[in-house]
Amino acid sequence: MRKGEFLEGKKEWGIFFALALLVFVLGVGWKYYQFSQIPHTPFEFKAKVLAQYEKNSKTIFKLKAQNGQIFYTSSKEDLKDLSNKEVSLYGKVYDCDFLQSLKSCYFITYSLSLLPSSPFHSPFYFVQSQHSNPLISKLFESLFFASFLPKEWREIASALHISHLIAISGLHLGILAWALYMLLGKPYEFLQKRYFTYRNRLFDMGVVSGIVLFAYMLFIGTPPAFLRAYVMSVVALGFVYCHLRLLSFSFLLVCSLAIVALFPSLLLSIGFWFSISGVFYIFLFFHYFHFDSCKLQWLKIAILLNIALFLQMLPLVHYVFGAFSLFSILSIPLSVIFPLWFVVMIVLHCLGLGGVGDRVLEWALGLELEVAEIYTPTILLLFHLCISLLAMRFRSAYDLSLGVGFAFWLFLMTKILI
């Protein structure tokens, strides 16, 4: 049976665009109302410390208030690590307009006090107890709980082009959803055969996984890329249930517009747009490449897909982040083996054995990678984006986008070697 489209006619698309625009305007209006409620005089509020780092002889704090507003503040005092802790601050907001507030505002702090530990902080302590090196502990806190990644790891991730592996995103959601299915699938099948044979196992497992992952997303603070992936997974479950076509560009467009309409501040999130771009190129890949069902086919898909993503995302990433090293090509094999490593590390940490691979990670921390700052010219970025959009219609444009990515990689290699 041929699967239908969610929106098929101009009228349906017009209604959807109108509704999305209405929701977006209401969302922006709500954000503006929240912004207008920020006092211009000194006030006190509670927040979670998302990040803490040193800059220009000051300690910088990235804070998330209870209403979701992001603030930055600083202190010249030598303070202990307050990452992921709850604090109370008294002070006032420095000059901040509405557009800036959608990203963050600076808060002039007069006093800062640590609040009692929350029970939700126990998983952080559990991970920390398994590592003697705080930097390695911070890596796994970032991988599991979307915590701030220290500068040392950020530099390595940028040089190797593996930031997408560390920053919690759709990749991690997919791995966790698969792990939940493997963990709960057999018990569900046992019960289904005896008590509710009429139920759809795929749909029920999808609902259970969705509930668990929703709770997890709230716990880690709804990172933009993970939020995008979660919304798409929920919509995808509905599409499957209604027998609608899933791997289509219209599906991606519907999800993207819905997410932006519901969460307007994501318009200013680089991570969100990189995430959307990555999914777009994944859809392009499966639009032109089809595979049979042999057992080792998944490995072939993983290798080819990661090569294509590496090349096509390269011009986009280097328009924002210039760091490049000769070893960036390792992003491809590391991306292939990461899902297995991630699951193994989750299991080991649950068993209290998370420190098993610390020596390898300490060795990685000691690597001195030669890095050059090279940015994508605007004209090249625009050309690459244009042919990427044309690739939805023309195979030649898709091949050209791969060629542009490969040529740009050769250019980067030449620049760093000469």
C-alpha positions in Angstrom: 0.0 0.0 0.0 1.4 3.4 -1.0 2.0 5.7 1.9 0.4 9.1 1.7 1.8 12.6 2.5 0.9 14.5 5.7 0.2 17.6 3.6 -0.7 17.1 -0.1 -2.3 20.2 -1.6 -1.6 23.9 -1.6 -4.6 24.6 0.6 -3.3 22.2 3.3 0.2 23.7 3.2 -1.3 27.2 3.4 -3.3 26.3 6.5 -0.2 24.7 8.1 2.0 27.7 7.3 -0.7 30.0 8.8 -1.0 28.0 11.9 2.7 27.7 12.3 3.0 31.5 11.9 0.3 32.1 14.4 1.9 29.8 17.0 5.3 31.5 16.3 3.9 35.0 16.9 2.2 33.9 20.1 5.4 32.3 21.2 7.4 35.4 20.5 4.7 37.4 22.3 5.1 35.2 25.4 8.8 35.6 25.3 8.5 39.3 25.1 6.1 39.3 28.1 8.7 37.3 30.1 11.4 39.8 29.0 9.2 42.7 30.1 8.8 41.2 33.6 12.6 41.3 34.2 13.0 44.1 36.8 15.3 47.1 36.0 16.1 47.3 39.7 18.1 44.8 41.8 16.3 41.5 42.4 16.9 38.0 43.6 16.4 34.8 41.6 17.3 31.1 41.6 19.2 29.4 38.8 21.1 26.3 37.8 24.8 26.7 36.9 25.1 25.3 33.4 28.7 26.1 33.0 31.7 27.6 34.9 35.0 28.5 33.3 37.9 31.0 33.7 38.3 34.0 31.3 40.5 37.1 31.7 41.2 36.3 35.4 37.5 36.0 36.1 35.2 33.1 36.8 32.4 33.1 34.3 29.0 31.4 35.1 26.3 30.4 32.6 23.0 30.3 34.4 19.5 29.0 33.6 16.8 30.7 35.6 13.6 28.8 36.6 11.7 30.4 33.7 14.3 29.2 31.2 16.0 32.6 30.7 19.8 32.3 30.2 22.1 34.7 32.1 25.9 35.1 32.2 27.6 36.5 35.3 31.2 36.7 36.5 33.2 36.9 39.7 36.8 37.8 40.6 36.7 35.5 43.6 38.3 32.1 43.6 35.1 29.9 43.8 34.8 26.2 43.8 33.2 24.3 40.9 29.5 25.0 41.0 28.6 23.3 37.7 25.1 21.8 37.7 24.5 23.2 41.2 21.5 25.4 42.2 22.4 28.9 43.3 20.6 32.1 44.5 21.8 35.4 43.1 21.1 39.0 43.9 21.8 41.8 41.5 20.5 43.4 38.3 20.5 42.8 34.6 23.0 44.8 32.6 21.7 46.6 29.5 19.9 43.9 27.5 17.4 44.2 24.6 14.7 41.7 23.7 16.5 40.2 20.7 19.6 39.6 22.9 17.5 38.1 25.6 16.4 35.3 23.3 20.0 34.1 23.6 21.3 35.4 27.0 21.6 38.5 29.2 24.5 39.6 31.4 23.7 39.8 35.2 25.6 42.0 37.5 25.9 39.9 40.7 26.0 41.6 44.1 25.8 38.3 46.0 25.8 34.6 45.2 24.9 31.7 47.5 24.8 28.0 47.0 21.5 26.3 47.6 21.1 22.8 49.1 21.8 19.9 46.7 18.9 18.6 44.7 18.2 14.8 44.6 18.5 15.2 40.8 22.2 15.8 41.3 22.9 12.3 42.5 23.6 10.9 39.0 26.4 13.5 38.7 28.0 12.4 41.9 27.7 8.8 40.8 29.6 9.5 37.6 32.2 11.7 39.4 32.9 8.9 41.9 34.1 6.6 39.1 36.8 8.8 37.8 40.0 10.2 39.5 40.6 12.8 36.8 37.9 15.6 36.9 38.3 16.3 33.2 37.3 12.7 32.3 34.4 13.0 34.7 33.3 16.2 32.9 33.5 14.4 29.6 31.0 11.8 30.7 28.8 14.3 32.4 28.6 16.1 29.1 27.9 12.9 27.2 25.2 11.7 29.6 23.7 14.9 31.0 24.5 17.6 28.4 26.8 19.4 30.9 29.3 22.0 29.9 32.4 20.6 28.2 35.7 21.8 29.4 38.0 23.8 27.1 40.5 20.9 26.8 37.9 18.5 25.4 36.3 21.2 23.2 39.6 21.8 21.5 40.1 18.1 20.8 36.5 17.8 19.6 36.9 20.8 17.3 40.2 19.5 15.9 38.8 16.1 15.2 35.4 17.3 14.0 33.6 15.1 16.6 31.7 17.8 18.5 28.5 16.2 17.2 29.4 13.0 19.1 29.8 14.7 22.4 27.0 17.3 22.3 23.8 15.4 23.0 21.7 15.2 19.8 19.6 13.0 17.7 22.4 10.5 17.4 22.3 9.9 21.2 18.5 9.8 21.2 18.5 7.1 18.5 21.1 5.1 20.5 19.1 5.4 23.7 15.8 4.5 21.9 17.4 1.4 20.4 18.9 0.5 23.8 15.4 0.8 25.4 13.9 -1.3 22.7 16.5 -4.0 23.2 16.0 -3.9 27.0 12.2 -3.9 27.0 11.4 -5.7 23.8 11.7 -9.3 25.0 9.7 -8.8 28.2 7.0 -6.9 26.2 6.9 -9.7 23.6 6.5 -12.3 26.4 3.5 -10.4 27.9 2.0 -9.6 24.5 1.8 -13.2 23.5 -0.1 -14.1 26.6 -2.3 -11.1 27.5 -2.6 -8.6 24.6 -1.9 -10.1 21.2 -4.0 -7.4 19.5 -1.5 -4.7 20.5 1.0 -3.2 18.0 4.4 -3.8 19.6 6.3 -1.2 17.6 3.8 1.5 18.5 3.6 0.6 22.2 7.4 0.4 22.5 7.6 3.7 20.8 5.2 5.3 23.3 7.1 3.8 26.2 10.5 5.0 24.8 9.0 8.4 24.1 7.8 8.8 27.7 11.2 7.7 29.1 13.2 10.0 26.7 10.9 12.9 27.5 11.7 12.6 31.2 15.4 12.3 30.3 15.2 15.4 28.0 13.7 17.5 30.9 16.4 16.2 33.2 19.2 17.3 30.9 17.6 20.7 30.2 16.2 20.2 26.6 19.4 20.8 24.5 18.3 22.2 21.0 19.6 19.3 18.9 18.0 16.7 21.3 14.8 18.7 21.3 14.7 18.7 17.5 15.3 14.9 17.4 12.7 14.2 20.1 10.0 16.2 18.4 10.8 14.5 15.1 10.7 11.1 16.7 7.2 11.8 18.2 5.9 13.1 14.8 7.5 10.1 13.1 5.7 7.7 15.4 2.4 9.4 14.5 3.3 9.2 10.8 4.1 5.5 11.1 0.8 4.9 12.9 -1.2 6.8 10.2 0.7 5.1 7.4 2.3 8.4 6.1 5.6 8.6 4.3 8.4 9.2 6.7 11.7 9.7 4.8 10.5 12.8 2.9 11.7 16.4 2.8 8.2 17.6 3.5 8.3 15.7 6.8 11.6 17.5 7.7 10.0 20.8 6.8 6.9 20.2 8.8 8.9 19.2 11.9 11.4 22.1 11.5 8.6 24.7 11.2 6.7 23.2 14.1 9.7 23.2 16.4 10.6 26.9 15.5 6.9 27.9 16.0 6.8 26.2 19.4 10.3 27.3 20.5 11.1 30.7 18.8 14.5 31.1 20.5 15.8 28.2 18.6 16.0 30.4 15.5 19.2 31.8 17.1 20.7 28.5 18.0 23.6 27.4 15.8 23.4 23.8 17.3 19.7 23.6 16.2 20.5 24.6 12.6 23.5 22.3 12.4 21.2 19.5 13.6 18.5 20.3 11.0 21.3 20.4 8.3 22.6 17.0 9.4 19.2 15.4 9.1 18.6 17.1 5.7 21.8 15.5 4.4 20.8 12.1 5.9 17.5 12.3 4.0 19.4 13.2 0.8 21.7 10.2 1.3 18.8 7.8 1.6 16.9 9.6 -1.2 19.6 8.4 -3.7 21.1 5.3 -2.0 19.1 2.1 -1.4 20.5 -1.0 0.3 19.4 -4.6 0.5 18.9 -6.4 3.9 22.1 -8.5 4.2 23.5 -8.7 7.7 26.6 -6.6 7.2 24.7 -3.9 5.2 24.4 -1.7 8.3 28.2 -1.3 8.4 28.4 -0.3 4.7 25.6 2.2 5.3 27.3 3.6 8.4 30.6 4.1 6.6 29.2 5.7 3.4 26.7 7.8 5.4 29.4 9.2 7.6 31.7 9.9 4.7 28.9 11.8 3.0 27.9 13.8 6.1 31.6 14.7 6.8 32.0 16.1 3.3 28.7 17.9 3.1 28.7 19.4 6.6 32.3 20.6 6.2 31.6 23.9 4.5 28.8 24.7 6.9 30.8 23.9 10.1 33.8 25.9 8.9 31.7 29.0 8.3 31.2 29.2 12.1 34.0 27.2 13.6 37.4 27.5 11.8 39.4 24.8 13.7 40.9 22.2 11.4 43.6 19.5 11.8 45.1 16.8 9.7 43.4 14.3 11.9 39.9 15.6 11.3 39.3 12.7 8.9 39.2 10.4 11.9 35.8 11.8 12.5 34.5 9.2 10.0 35.7 6.0 11.8 35.0 7.5 15.2 31.5 8.3 14.2 31.0 4.7 13.0 32.2 3.1 16.3 30.7 5.7 18.6 27.2 4.1 19.1 28.7 0.9 20.3 31.2 2.7 22.6 28.5 4.9 24.0 26.2 2.0 24.9 29.2 0.1 26.5 30.1 3.2 28.6 26.5 3.6 29.8 26.4 0.0 30.9 29.9 0.3 32.6 28.8 3.5 34.5 25.6 1.8 35.6 27.7 -1.0 37.0 30.1 1.4 38.7 32.9 0.5 36.3 33.0 3.8 34.3 36.7 4.3 34.9 37.8 1.2 32.9 38.8 3.2 29.8 40.3 6.3 31.6 43.9 5.6 30.6 42.9 5.8 26.9 41.1 9.1 27.5 44.0 10.5 29.5 46.3 9.7 26.6 43.8 11.5 24.3 43.9 14.5 26.6 47.7 14.7 26.2 47.6 14.8 22.4 49.0 17.9 20.8 47.1 18.4 17.6 48.3 21.1 15.1 45.2 23.2 14.4 44.7 26.0 11.9 41.8 28.5 11.8 40.3 28.4 8.3 36.8 29.7 7.6 34.5 29.0 4.6 34.1 32.0 2.3 30.6 33.3 2.2 30.3 32.8 -1.6 31.3 29.1 -1.3 28.8 28.6 1.5 25.9 30.1 -0.5 26.9 28.0 -3.5 27.0 24.8 -1.4 23.6 25.6 0.1 22.0 26.2 -3.3 23.3 23.0 -4.8 22.2 21.1 -1.6 18.7 22.4 -2.1 18.8 21.5 -5.8 19.9 18.0 -4.8 16.4 17.3 -3.6 15.4 17.2 -7.3 18.6 16.4 -9.2 21.1 13.6 -8.6 23.8 15.6 -10.3 23.4 18.4 -7.8 23.8 15.8 -5.0 27.0 14.5 -6.5 28.2 18.1 -6.9 27.6 18.8 -3.3 29.8 15.9 -2.4 32.4 17.1 -4.8 32.4 20.6 -3.2 32.8 19.1 0.2 35.7 16.9 -1.0 37.4 19.8 -2.8 37.0 22.0 0.3 38.6 19.2 2.5 41.5 19.1 0.0 41.8 22.9 0.3 41.9 22.7 4.1 44.5 19.9 4.0 46.7 22.0 1.6 46.4 25.1 3.8 47.6 23.2 6.9 50.4 21.4 5.1 51.9 24.3 3.3 
